[in-house]
Each structure stands twice: as C-alpha cells, then as structure tokens.
C-alpha cells in the first residue's frame, strides 16, 4: 500500500470530493491496521507511527470540511 499524501489544511484549496473520499478510505485502512497492532503490541513504534498517520489524515479531512465554511 502506498503511503497516503496528506496536504496541510492551510494550503489545500480546491480539493475535490474524490480526494476527500480517498482520504477517508485511507484513514479507515490505517485505523484498522492500528487497531490490530494495538491489540497485540500496545505501545510499539509501529502503533505510534500508525497513530500519527491517523491523526494527520484526520486533520486533513477536517481541513477539507473547513474550506467549505
């Protein structure tokens, strides 16, 4: 799986709905992987990395909604 590209909310004008959908899909995949990792290796470096990735994707999604306001 390719690494998700997360655009900062402040510099992402003109996002399309398709880009938004892609971000949501990536967040879902990464969060599923994170849940499995936490179930077996709580506190691992991989879990920490996945958690940061989920956070970054969430911030990008919130930025998408913020530009519509």
N, CA, C, O and CB atoms as a CASP TS submission, in Angstrom:
PFRMAT TS
TARGET T0000
AUTHOR 0000-0000-0000
METHOD Language model
MODEL 1
PARENT N/A
ATOM      1  N   UNK     1       0.849  -1.181   0.000  1.00  0.00           N
ATOM      2  CA  UNK     1       0.000   0.000   0.000  1.00  0.00           C
ATOM      3  C   UNK     1       0.889   1.238   0.000  1.00  0.00           C
ATOM      4  O   UNK     1       1.827   1.335   0.791  1.00  0.00           O
ATOM      5  CB  UNK     1      -0.963   0.002   1.224  1.00  0.00           C
ATOM      6  N   UNK     2       0.599   2.159  -0.867  1.00  0.00           N
ATOM      7  CA  UNK     2       1.357   3.402  -0.960  1.00  0.00           C
ATOM      8  C   UNK     2       1.052   4.282   0.242  1.00  0.00           C
ATOM      9  O   UNK     2      -0.050   4.253   0.791  1.00  0.00           O
ATOM     10  CB  UNK     2       1.034   4.146  -2.273  1.00  0.00           C
ATOM     11  N   UNK     3       2.047   5.062   0.638  1.00  0.00           N
ATOM     12  CA  UNK     3       1.845   5.981   1.754  1.00  0.00           C
ATOM     13  C   UNK     3       0.876   7.077   1.351  1.00  0.00           C
ATOM     14  O   UNK     3       0.987   7.621   0.252  1.00  0.00           O
ATOM     15  CB  UNK     3       3.183   6.588   2.216  1.00  0.00           C
ATOM     16  N   UNK     4      -0.078   7.416   2.221  1.00  0.00           N
ATOM     17  CA  UNK     4      -1.002   8.498   1.898  1.00  0.00           C
ATOM     18  C   UNK     4      -0.275   9.837   1.861  1.00  0.00           C
ATOM     19  O   UNK     4       0.628  10.098   2.657  1.00  0.00           O
ATOM     20  CB  UNK     4      -2.148   8.545   2.915  1.00  0.00           C
ATOM     21  N   UNK     5      -0.681  10.657   0.939  1.00  0.00           N
ATOM     22  CA  UNK     5      -0.139  12.006   0.855  1.00  0.00           C
ATOM     23  C   UNK     5      -1.132  12.918   1.552  1.00  0.00           C
ATOM     24  O   UNK     5      -2.289  13.020   1.144  1.00  0.00           O
ATOM     25  CB  UNK     5       0.113  12.450  -0.638  1.00  0.00           C
ATOM     26  N   UNK     6      -0.679  13.570   2.590  1.00  0.00           N
ATOM     27  CA  UNK     6      -1.556  14.433   3.365  1.00  0.00           C
ATOM     28  C   UNK     6      -1.187  15.877   3.089  1.00  0.00           C
ATOM     29  O   UNK     6      -0.058  16.308   3.326  1.00  0.00           O
ATOM     30  CB  UNK     6      -1.464  14.116   4.878  1.00  0.00           C
ATOM     31  N   UNK     7      -2.161  16.613   2.585  1.00  0.00           N
ATOM     32  CA  UNK     7      -1.952  18.031   2.311  1.00  0.00           C
ATOM     33  C   UNK     7      -2.348  18.810   3.562  1.00  0.00           C
ATOM     34  O   UNK     7      -3.396  18.533   4.145  1.00  0.00           O
ATOM     35  CB  UNK     7      -2.777  18.504   1.057  1.00  0.00           C
ATOM     36  N   UNK     8      -1.539  19.774   3.984  1.00  0.00           N
ATOM     37  CA  UNK     8      -1.943  20.591   5.121  1.00  0.00           C
ATOM     38  C   UNK     8      -3.214  21.368   4.785  1.00  0.00           C
ATOM     39  O   UNK     8      -3.394  21.823   3.655  1.00  0.00           O
ATOM     40  CB  UNK     8      -0.811  21.557   5.526  1.00  0.00           C
ATOM     41  N   UNK     9      -4.080  21.511   5.762  1.00  0.00           N
ATOM     42  CA  UNK     9      -5.358  22.181   5.529  1.00  0.00           C
ATOM     43  C   UNK     9      -5.165  23.615   5.051  1.00  0.00           C
ATOM     44  O   UNK     9      -5.955  24.113   4.248  1.00  0.00           O
ATOM     45  CB  UNK     9      -6.197  22.170   6.799  1.00  0.00           C
ATOM     46  N   UNK    10      -4.130  24.274   5.534  1.00  0.00           N
ATOM     47  CA  UNK    10      -3.940  25.679   5.185  1.00  0.00           C
ATOM     48  C   UNK    10      -3.560  25.888   3.720  1.00  0.00           C
ATOM     49  O   UNK    10      -3.742  26.981   3.183  1.00  0.00           O
ATOM     50  CB  UNK    10      -2.881  26.278   6.068  1.00  0.00           C
ATOM     51  N   UNK    11      -3.031  24.848   3.070  1.00  0.00           N
ATOM     52  CA  UNK    11      -2.615  25.036   1.678  1.00  0.00           C
ATOM     53  C   UNK    11      -3.325  24.071   0.730  1.00  0.00           C
ATOM     54  O   UNK    11      -2.748  23.633  -0.265  1.00  0.00           O
ATOM     55  CB  UNK    11      -1.107  24.859   1.555  1.00  0.00           C
ATOM     56  N   UNK    12      -4.575  23.744   1.045  1.00  0.00           N
ATOM     57  CA  UNK    12      -5.275  22.765   0.220  1.00  0.00           C
ATOM     58  C   UNK    12      -6.564  23.297  -0.399  1.00  0.00           C
ATOM     59  O   UNK    12      -7.582  22.606  -0.363  1.00  0.00           O
ATOM     60  CB  UNK    12      -5.585  21.554   1.039  1.00  0.00           C
ATOM     61  N   UNK    13      -6.552  24.500  -0.964  1.00  0.00           N
ATOM     62  CA  UNK    13      -7.787  24.999  -1.569  1.00  0.00           C
ATOM     63  C   UNK    13      -8.161  24.189  -2.807  1.00  0.00           C
ATOM     64  O   UNK    13      -7.295  23.691  -3.527  1.00  0.00           O
ATOM     65  CB  UNK    13      -7.642  26.480  -1.936  1.00  0.00           C
ATOM     66  N   UNK    14      -9.438  24.071  -3.033  1.00  0.00           N
ATOM     67  CA  UNK    14      -9.893  23.427  -4.248  1.00  0.00           C
ATOM     68  C   UNK    14      -9.880  21.914  -4.239  1.00  0.00           C
ATOM     69  O   UNK    14      -9.838  21.293  -5.301  1.00  0.00           O
ATOM     70  CB  UNK    14      -9.083  23.886  -5.347  1.00  0.00           C
ATOM     71  N   UNK    15      -9.917  21.310  -3.071  1.00  0.00           N
ATOM     72  CA  UNK    15      -9.979  19.849  -3.020  1.00  0.00           C
ATOM     73  C   UNK    15     -11.269  19.377  -3.664  1.00  0.00           C
ATOM     74  O   UNK    15     -12.294  20.055  -3.596  1.00  0.00           O
ATOM     75  CB  UNK    15      -9.878  19.336  -1.563  1.00  0.00           C
ATOM     76  N   UNK    16     -11.211  18.224  -4.280  1.00  0.00           N
ATOM     77  CA  UNK    16     -12.411  17.637  -4.871  1.00  0.00           C
ATOM     78  C   UNK    16     -13.009  16.630  -3.901  1.00  0.00           C
ATOM     79  O   UNK    16     -12.352  16.179  -2.963  1.00  0.00           O
ATOM     80  CB  UNK    16     -12.092  16.964  -6.230  1.00  0.00           C
ATOM     81  N   UNK    17     -14.263  16.289  -4.147  1.00  0.00           N
ATOM     82  CA  UNK    17     -14.911  15.284  -3.313  1.00  0.00           C
ATOM     83  C   UNK    17     -14.191  13.947  -3.438  1.00  0.00           C
ATOM     84  O   UNK    17     -14.107  13.193  -2.469  1.00  0.00           O
ATOM     85  CB  UNK    17     -16.392  15.135  -3.698  1.00  0.00           C
ATOM     86  N   UNK    18     -13.678  13.653  -4.615  1.00  0.00           N
ATOM     87  CA  UNK    18     -12.952  12.388  -4.828  1.00  0.00           C
ATOM     88  C   UNK    18     -11.701  12.328  -3.953  1.00  0.00           C
ATOM     89  O   UNK    18     -11.389  11.280  -3.388  1.00  0.00           O
ATOM     90  CB  UNK    18     -12.563  12.227  -6.318  1.00  0.00           C
ATOM     91  N   UNK    19     -10.984  13.447  -3.838  1.00  0.00           N
ATOM     92  CA  UNK    19      -9.808  13.492  -2.957  1.00  0.00           C
ATOM     93  C   UNK    19     -10.219  13.281  -1.503  1.00  0.00           C
ATOM     94  O   UNK    19      -9.529  12.598  -0.746  1.00  0.00           O
ATOM     95  CB  UNK    19      -9.063  14.838  -3.109  1.00  0.00           C
ATOM     96  N   UNK    20     -11.344  13.873  -1.123  1.00  0.00           N
ATOM     97  CA  UNK    20     -11.867  13.695   0.230  1.00  0.00           C
ATOM     98  C   UNK    20     -12.199  12.230   0.485  1.00  0.00           C
ATOM     99  O   UNK    20     -11.836  11.671   1.520  1.00  0.00           O
ATOM    100  CB  UNK    20     -13.113  14.570   0.449  1.00  0.00           C
ATOM    101  N   UNK    21     -12.888  11.618  -0.466  1.00  0.00           N
ATOM    102  CA  UNK    21     -13.249  10.203  -0.332  1.00  0.00           C
ATOM    103  C   UNK    21     -12.013   9.328  -0.187  1.00  0.00           C
ATOM    104  O   UNK    21     -11.998   8.386   0.606  1.00  0.00           O
ATOM    105  CB  UNK    21     -14.071   9.745  -1.538  1.00  0.00           C
ATOM    106  N   UNK    22     -10.986   9.644  -0.951  1.00  0.00           N
ATOM    107  CA  UNK    22      -9.738   8.885  -0.887  1.00  0.00           C
ATOM    108  C   UNK    22      -9.100   9.010   0.502  1.00  0.00           C
ATOM    109  O   UNK    22      -8.616   8.025   1.059  1.00  0.00           O
ATOM    110  CB  UNK    22      -8.755   9.373  -1.975  1.00  0.00           C
ATOM    111  N   UNK    23      -9.104  10.220   1.050  1.00  0.00           N
ATOM    112  CA  UNK    23      -8.554  10.421   2.394  1.00  0.00           C
ATOM    113  C   UNK    23      -9.316   9.617   3.437  1.00  0.00           C
ATOM    114  O   UNK    23      -8.711   8.984   4.303  1.00  0.00           O
ATOM    115  CB  UNK    23      -8.582  11.900   2.763  1.00  0.00           C
ATOM    116  N   UNK    24     -10.638   9.639   3.355  1.00  0.00           N
ATOM    117  CA  UNK    24     -11.453   8.892   4.308  1.00  0.00           C
ATOM    118  C   UNK    24     -11.159   7.396   4.192  1.00  0.00           C
ATOM    119  O   UNK    24     -11.052   6.702   5.203  1.00  0.00           O
ATOM    120  CB  UNK    24     -12.956   9.169   4.074  1.00  0.00           C
ATOM    121  N   UNK    25     -11.031   6.905   2.973  1.00  0.00           N
ATOM    122  CA  UNK    25     -10.705   5.493   2.769  1.00  0.00           C
ATOM    123  C   UNK    25      -9.352   5.132   3.353  1.00  0.00           C
ATOM    124  O   UNK    25      -9.203   4.084   3.980  1.00  0.00           O
ATOM    125  CB  UNK    25     -10.727   5.159   1.291  1.00  0.00           C
ATOM    126  N   UNK    26      -8.360   6.000   3.150  1.00  0.00           N
ATOM    127  CA  UNK    26      -7.028   5.752   3.701  1.00  0.00           C
ATOM    128  C   UNK    26      -7.067   5.768   5.222  1.00  0.00           C
ATOM    129  O   UNK    26      -6.417   4.947   5.870  1.00  0.00           O
ATOM    130  CB  UNK    26      -6.024   6.796   3.184  1.00  0.00           C
ATOM    131  N   UNK    27      -7.825   6.698   5.795  1.00  0.00           N
ATOM    132  CA  UNK    27      -7.944   6.762   7.250  1.00  0.00           C
ATOM    133  C   UNK    27      -8.548   5.468   7.784  1.00  0.00           C
ATOM    134  O   UNK    27      -8.097   4.939   8.800  1.00  0.00           O
ATOM    135  CB  UNK    27      -8.802   7.972   7.676  1.00  0.00           C
ATOM    136  N   UNK    28      -9.543   4.974   7.113  1.00  0.00           N
ATOM    137  CA  UNK    28     -10.185   3.727   7.540  1.00  0.00           C
ATOM    138  C   UNK    28      -9.197   2.562   7.517  1.00  0.00           C
ATOM    139  O   UNK    28      -9.138   1.778   8.464  1.00  0.00           O
ATOM    140  CB  UNK    28     -11.392   3.410   6.642  1.00  0.00           C
ATOM    141  N   UNK    29      -8.430   2.448   6.450  1.00  0.00           N
ATOM    142  CA  UNK    29      -7.452   1.365   6.324  1.00  0.00           C
ATOM    143  C   UNK    29      -6.387   1.477   7.414  1.00  0.00           C
ATOM    144  O   UNK    29      -6.074   0.498   8.091  1.00  0.00           O
ATOM    145  CB  UNK    29      -6.792   1.389   4.927  1.00  0.00           C
ATOM    146  N   UNK    30      -5.837   2.676   7.576  1.00  0.00           N
ATOM    147  CA  UNK    30      -4.776   2.867   8.563  1.00  0.00           C
ATOM    148  C   UNK    30      -5.303   2.630   9.973  1.00  0.00           C
ATOM    149  O   UNK    30      -4.609   2.030  10.793  1.00  0.00           O
ATOM    150  CB  UNK    30      -4.181   4.279   8.450  1.00  0.00           C
ATOM    151  N   UNK    31      -6.509   3.089  10.267  1.00  0.00           N
ATOM    152  CA  UNK    31      -7.053   2.886  11.610  1.00  0.00           C
ATOM    153  C   UNK    31      -7.345   1.416  11.880  1.00  0.00           C
ATOM    154  O   UNK    31      -7.203   0.966  13.017  1.00  0.00           O
ATOM    155  CB  UNK    31      -8.323   3.708  11.795  1.00  0.00           C
ATOM    156  N   UNK    32      -7.750   0.659  10.867  1.00  0.00           N
ATOM    157  CA  UNK    32      -7.939  -0.788  11.038  1.00  0.00           C
ATOM    158  C   UNK    32      -6.613  -1.471  11.353  1.00  0.00           C
ATOM    159  O   UNK    32      -6.547  -2.327  12.235  1.00  0.00           O
ATOM    160  CB  UNK    32      -8.564  -1.408   9.771  1.00  0.00           C
ATOM    161  N   UNK    33      -5.559  -1.095  10.636  1.00  0.00           N
ATOM    162  CA  UNK    33      -4.230  -1.659  10.892  1.00  0.00           C
ATOM    163  C   UNK    33      -3.771  -1.278  12.301  1.00  0.00           C
ATOM    164  O   UNK    33      -3.218  -2.108  13.023  1.00  0.00           O
ATOM    165  CB  UNK    33      -3.203  -1.161   9.832  1.00  0.00           C
ATOM    166  N   UNK    34      -4.004  -0.026  12.687  1.00  0.00           N
ATOM    167  CA  UNK    34      -3.626   0.439  14.017  1.00  0.00           C
ATOM    168  C   UNK    34      -4.349  -0.363  15.095  1.00  0.00           C
ATOM    169  O   UNK    34      -3.734  -0.762  16.084  1.00  0.00           O
ATOM    170  CB  UNK    34      -3.935   1.934  14.170  1.00  0.00           C
ATOM    171  N   UNK    35      -5.636  -0.601  14.914  1.00  0.00           N
ATOM    172  CA  UNK    35      -6.396  -1.365  15.903  1.00  0.00           C
ATOM    173  C   UNK    35      -5.813  -2.765  16.082  1.00  0.00           C
ATOM    174  O   UNK    35      -5.690  -3.252  17.206  1.00  0.00           O
ATOM    175  CB  UNK    35      -7.869  -1.457  15.490  1.00  0.00           C
ATOM    176  N   UNK    36      -5.458  -3.406  14.978  1.00  0.00           N
ATOM    177  CA  UNK    36      -4.851  -4.744  15.071  1.00  0.00           C
ATOM    178  C   UNK    36      -3.500  -4.683  15.770  1.00  0.00           C
ATOM    179  O   UNK    36      -3.180  -5.546  16.588  1.00  0.00           O
ATOM    180  CB  UNK    36      -4.689  -5.363  13.670  1.00  0.00           C
ATOM    181  N   UNK    37      -2.713  -3.673  15.450  1.00  0.00           N
ATOM    182  CA  UNK    37      -1.389  -3.522  16.067  1.00  0.00           C
ATOM    183  C   UNK    37      -1.520  -3.271  17.568  1.00  0.00           C
ATOM    184  O   UNK    37      -0.772  -3.844  18.361  1.00  0.00           O
ATOM    185  CB  UNK    37      -0.607  -2.367  15.401  1.00  0.00           C
ATOM    186  N   UNK    38      -2.458  -2.427  17.957  1.00  0.00           N
ATOM    187  CA  UNK    38      -2.650  -2.132  19.374  1.00  0.00           C
ATOM    188  C   UNK    38      -3.151  -3.347  20.143  1.00  0.00           C
ATOM    189  O   UNK    38      -2.833  -3.517  21.320  1.00  0.00           O
ATOM    190  CB  UNK    38      -3.625  -0.980  19.542  1.00  0.00           C
ATOM    191  N   UNK    39      -3.932  -4.192  19.480  1.00  0.00           N
ATOM    192  CA  UNK    39      -4.451  -5.389  20.139  1.00  0.00           C
ATOM    193  C   UNK    39      -3.329  -6.350  20.524  1.00  0.00           C
ATOM    194  O   UNK    39      -3.442  -7.079  21.509  1.00  0.00           O
ATOM    195  CB  UNK    39      -5.452  -6.097  19.232  1.00  0.00           C
ATOM    196  N   UNK    40      -2.255  -6.349  19.750  1.00  0.00           N
ATOM    197  CA  UNK    40      -1.185  -7.309  20.026  1.00  0.00           C
ATOM    198  C   UNK    40       0.114  -6.672  20.522  1.00  0.00           C
ATOM    199  O   UNK    40       0.908  -7.344  21.180  1.00  0.00           O
ATOM    200  CB  UNK    40      -0.899  -8.099  18.791  1.00  0.00           C
ATOM    201  N   UNK    41       0.345  -5.411  20.226  1.00  0.00           N
ATOM    202  CA  UNK    41       1.619  -4.772  20.577  1.00  0.00           C
ATOM    203  C   UNK    41       1.392  -3.337  21.057  1.00  0.00           C
ATOM    204  O   UNK    41       1.943  -2.401  20.479  1.00  0.00           O
ATOM    205  CB  UNK    41       2.582  -4.782  19.368  1.00  0.00           C
ATOM    206  N   UNK    42       0.606  -3.160  22.081  1.00  0.00           N
ATOM    207  CA  UNK    42       0.316  -1.815  22.574  1.00  0.00           C
ATOM    208  C   UNK    42       1.613  -1.076  22.916  1.00  0.00           C
ATOM    209  O   UNK    42       2.486  -1.616  23.596  1.00  0.00           O
ATOM    210  CB  UNK    42      -0.603  -1.881  23.811  1.00  0.00           C
ATOM    211  N   UNK    43       1.724   0.145  22.442  1.00  0.00           N
ATOM    212  CA  UNK    43       2.896   0.966  22.724  1.00  0.00           C
ATOM    213  C   UNK    43       4.079   0.749  21.803  1.00  0.00           C
ATOM    214  O   UNK    43       5.141   1.331  22.019  1.00  0.00           O
ATOM    215  CB  UNK    43       3.327   0.726  24.098  1.00  0.00           C
ATOM    216  N   UNK    44       3.921  -0.076  20.781  1.00  0.00           N
ATOM    217  CA  UNK    44       5.032  -0.333  19.863  1.00  0.00           C
ATOM    218  C   UNK    44       5.303   0.888  18.984  1.00  0.00           C
ATOM    219  O   UNK    44       4.455   1.769  18.846  1.00  0.00           O
ATOM    220  CB  UNK    44       4.733  -1.565  18.986  1.00  0.00           C
ATOM    221  N   UNK    45       6.484   0.921  18.401  1.00  0.00           N
ATOM    222  CA  UNK    45       6.839   2.018  17.488  1.00  0.00           C
ATOM    223  C   UNK    45       5.897   2.044  16.286  1.00  0.00           C
ATOM    224  O   UNK    45       5.514   3.114  15.813  1.00  0.00           O
ATOM    225  CB  UNK    45       8.306   1.877  17.013  1.00  0.00           C
ATOM    226  N   UNK    46       5.528   0.862  15.796  1.00  0.00           N
ATOM    227  CA  UNK    46       4.621   0.795  14.652  1.00  0.00           C
ATOM    228  C   UNK    46       3.262   1.388  15.026  1.00  0.00           C
ATOM    229  O   UNK    46       2.662   2.121  14.240  1.00  0.00           O
ATOM    230  CB  UNK    46       4.460  -0.669  14.166  1.00  0.00           C
ATOM    231  N   UNK    47       2.777   1.066  16.232  1.00  0.00           N
ATOM    232  CA  UNK    47       1.493   1.612  16.682  1.00  0.00           C
ATOM    233  C   UNK    47       1.566   3.131  16.797  1.00  0.00           C
ATOM    234  O   UNK    47       0.627   3.831  16.417  1.00  0.00           O
ATOM    235  CB  UNK    47       1.086   0.996  18.035  1.00  0.00           C
ATOM    236  N   UNK    48       2.678   3.640  17.320  1.00  0.00           N
ATOM    237  CA  UNK    48       2.846   5.090  17.432  1.00  0.00           C
ATOM    238  C   UNK    48       2.838   5.748  16.053  1.00  0.00           C
ATOM    239  O   UNK    48       2.209   6.788  15.858  1.00  0.00           O
ATOM    240  CB  UNK    48       4.153   5.423  18.169  1.00  0.00           C
ATOM    241  N   UNK    49       3.540   5.138  15.101  1.00  0.00           N
ATOM    242  CA  UNK    49       3.597   5.673  13.730  1.00  0.00           C
ATOM    243  C   UNK    49       2.204   5.670  13.101  1.00  0.00           C
ATOM    244  O   UNK    49       1.799   6.651  12.478  1.00  0.00           O
ATOM    245  CB  UNK    49       4.580   4.844  12.858  1.00  0.00           C
ATOM    246  N   UNK    50       1.474   4.568  13.267  1.00  0.00           N
ATOM    247  CA  UNK    50       0.127   4.471  12.704  1.00  0.00           C
ATOM    248  C   UNK    50      -0.806   5.485  13.355  1.00  0.00           C
ATOM    249  O   UNK    50      -1.657   6.070  12.686  1.00  0.00           O
ATOM    250  CB  UNK    50      -0.429   3.050  12.882  1.00  0.00           C
ATOM    251  N   UNK    51      -0.646   5.689  14.646  1.00  0.00           N
ATOM    252  CA  UNK    51      -1.472   6.667  15.348  1.00  0.00           C
ATOM    253  C   UNK    51      -1.230   8.074  14.805  1.00  0.00           C
ATOM    254  O   UNK    51      -2.179   8.829  14.590  1.00  0.00           O
ATOM    255  CB  UNK    51      -1.185   6.625  16.856  1.00  0.00           C
ATOM    256  N   UNK    52       0.037   8.429  14.582  1.00  0.00           N
ATOM    257  CA  UNK    52       0.354   9.745  14.000  1.00  0.00           C
ATOM    258  C   UNK    52      -0.229   9.869  12.596  1.00  0.00           C
ATOM    259  O   UNK    52      -0.740  10.924  12.220  1.00  0.00           O
ATOM    260  CB  UNK    52       1.884   9.969  13.958  1.00  0.00           C
ATOM    261  N   UNK    53      -0.149   8.787  11.824  1.00  0.00           N
ATOM    262  CA  UNK    53      -0.691   8.811  10.465  1.00  0.00           C
ATOM    263  C   UNK    53      -2.209   9.019  10.496  1.00  0.00           C
ATOM    264  O   UNK    53      -2.749   9.776   9.690  1.00  0.00           O
ATOM    265  CB  UNK    53      -0.342   7.500   9.719  1.00  0.00           C
ATOM    266  N   UNK    54      -2.897   8.345  11.429  1.00  0.00           N
ATOM    267  CA  UNK    54      -4.347   8.539  11.581  1.00  0.00           C
ATOM    268  C   UNK    54      -4.647   9.993  11.938  1.00  0.00           C
ATOM    269  O   UNK    54      -5.580  10.593  11.404  1.00  0.00           O
ATOM    270  CB  UNK    54      -4.920   7.588  12.668  1.00  0.00           C
ATOM    271  N   UNK    55      -3.855  10.547  12.837  1.00  0.00           N
ATOM    272  CA  UNK    55      -4.049  11.941  13.229  1.00  0.00           C
ATOM    273  C   UNK    55      -3.879  12.875  12.036  1.00  0.00           C
ATOM    274  O   UNK    55      -4.700  13.765  11.817  1.00  0.00           O
ATOM    275  CB  UNK    55      -3.069  12.324  14.341  1.00  0.00           C
ATOM    276  N   UNK    56      -2.816  12.672  11.267  1.00  0.00           N
ATOM    277  CA  UNK    56      -2.562  13.527  10.102  1.00  0.00           C
ATOM    278  C   UNK    56      -3.694  13.443   9.081  1.00  0.00           C
ATOM    279  O   UNK    56      -4.110  14.457   8.521  1.00  0.00           O
ATOM    280  CB  UNK    56      -1.241  13.138   9.440  1.00  0.00           C
ATOM    281  N   UNK    57      -4.186  12.238   8.845  1.00  0.00           N
ATOM    282  CA  UNK    57      -5.305  12.067   7.911  1.00  0.00           C
ATOM    283  C   UNK    57      -6.559  12.750   8.447  1.00  0.00           C
ATOM    284  O   UNK    57      -7.296  13.383   7.691  1.00  0.00           O
ATOM    285  CB  UNK    57      -5.581  10.568   7.660  1.00  0.00           C
ATOM    286  N   UNK    58      -6.800  12.623   9.749  1.00  0.00           N
ATOM    287  CA  UNK    58      -7.966  13.267  10.359  1.00  0.00           C
ATOM    288  C   UNK    58      -7.889  14.784  10.222  1.00  0.00           C
ATOM    289  O   UNK    58      -8.886  15.437   9.915  1.00  0.00           O
ATOM    290  CB  UNK    58      -8.081  12.880  11.839  1.00  0.00           C
ATOM    291  N   UNK    59      -6.703  15.339  10.449  1.00  0.00           N
ATOM    292  CA  UNK    59      -6.509  16.789  10.315  1.00  0.00           C
ATOM    293  C   UNK    59      -6.780  17.222   8.875  1.00  0.00           C
ATOM    294  O   UNK    59      -7.404  18.257   8.646  1.00  0.00           O
ATOM    295  CB  UNK    59      -5.070  17.193  10.739  1.00  0.00           C
ATOM    296  N   UNK    60      -6.317  16.442   7.915  1.00  0.00           N
ATOM    297  CA  UNK    60      -6.550  16.772   6.509  1.00  0.00           C
ATOM    298  C   UNK    60      -8.041  16.737   6.179  1.00  0.00           C
ATOM    299  O   UNK    60      -8.532  17.579   5.428  1.00  0.00           O
ATOM    300  CB  UNK    60      -5.785  15.803   5.597  1.00  0.00           C
ATOM    301  N   UNK    61      -8.753  15.772   6.735  1.00  0.00           N
ATOM    302  CA  UNK    61     -10.199  15.662   6.497  1.00  0.00           C
ATOM    303  C   UNK    61     -10.920  16.862   7.098  1.00  0.00           C
ATOM    304  O   UNK    61     -11.798  17.445   6.462  1.00  0.00           O
ATOM    305  CB  UNK    61     -10.757  14.343   7.093  1.00  0.00           C
ATOM    306  N   UNK    62     -10.554  17.230   8.320  1.00  0.00           N
ATOM    307  CA  UNK    62     -11.164  18.407   8.953  1.00  0.00           C
ATOM    308  C   UNK    62     -10.859  19.660   8.130  1.00  0.00           C
ATOM    309  O   UNK    62     -11.715  20.532   7.986  1.00  0.00           O
ATOM    310  CB  UNK    62     -10.649  18.577  10.411  1.00  0.00           C
ATOM    311  N   UNK    63      -9.647  19.750   7.595  1.00  0.00           N
ATOM    312  CA  UNK    63      -9.288  20.881   6.738  1.00  0.00           C
ATOM    313  C   UNK    63     -10.156  20.954   5.499  1.00  0.00           C
ATOM    314  O   UNK    63     -10.530  22.041   5.057  1.00  0.00           O
ATOM    315  CB  UNK    63      -7.835  20.792   6.333  1.00  0.00           C
ATOM    316  N   UNK    64     -10.480  19.790   4.934  1.00  0.00           N
ATOM    317  CA  UNK    64     -11.351  19.745   3.767  1.00  0.00           C
ATOM    318  C   UNK    64     -12.709  20.346   4.113  1.00  0.00           C
ATOM    319  O   UNK    64     -13.230  21.178   3.370  1.00  0.00           O
ATOM    320  CB  UNK    64     -11.512  18.295   3.258  1.00  0.00           C
ATOM    321  N   UNK    65     -13.280  19.927   5.238  1.00  0.00           N
ATOM    322  CA  UNK    65     -14.584  20.457   5.628  1.00  0.00           C
ATOM    323  C   UNK    65     -14.496  21.937   5.966  1.00  0.00           C
ATOM    324  O   UNK    65     -15.432  22.693   5.709  1.00  0.00           O
ATOM    325  CB  UNK    65     -15.140  19.681   6.819  1.00  0.00           C
ATOM    326  N   UNK    66     -13.362  22.356   6.548  1.00  0.00           N
ATOM    327  CA  UNK    66     -13.188  23.757   6.921  1.00  0.00           C
ATOM    328  C   UNK    66     -13.163  24.701   5.734  1.00  0.00           C
ATOM    329  O   UNK    66     -13.574  25.855   5.854  1.00  0.00           O
ATOM    330  CB  UNK    66     -11.929  23.917   7.699  1.00  0.00           C
ATOM    331  N   UNK    67     -12.686  24.229   4.588  1.00  0.00           N
ATOM    332  CA  UNK    67     -12.614  25.116   3.427  1.00  0.00           C
ATOM    333  C   UNK    67     -13.990  25.374   2.827  1.00  0.00           C
ATOM    334  O   UNK    67     -14.160  26.319   2.057  1.00  0.00           O
ATOM    335  CB  UNK    67     -11.694  24.526   2.371  1.00  0.00           C
ATOM    336  N   UNK    68     -14.971  24.548   3.171  1.00  0.00           N
ATOM    337  CA  UNK    68     -16.332  24.757   2.662  1.00  0.00           C
ATOM    338  C   UNK    68     -17.060  25.833   3.468  1.00  0.00           C
ATOM    339  O   UNK    68     -18.061  26.385   3.014  1.00  0.00           O
ATOM    340  CB  UNK    68     -17.128  23.440   2.701  1.00  0.00           C
ATOM    341  N   UNK    69     -16.554  26.125   4.659  1.00  0.00           N
ATOM    342  CA  UNK    69     -17.227  27.087   5.544  1.00  0.00           C
ATOM    343  C   UNK    69     -16.970  28.514   5.127  1.00  0.00           C
ATOM    344  O   UNK    69     -17.463  29.443   5.767  1.00  0.00           O
ATOM    345  CB  UNK    69     -16.778  26.892   6.976  1.00  0.00           C
TER
END
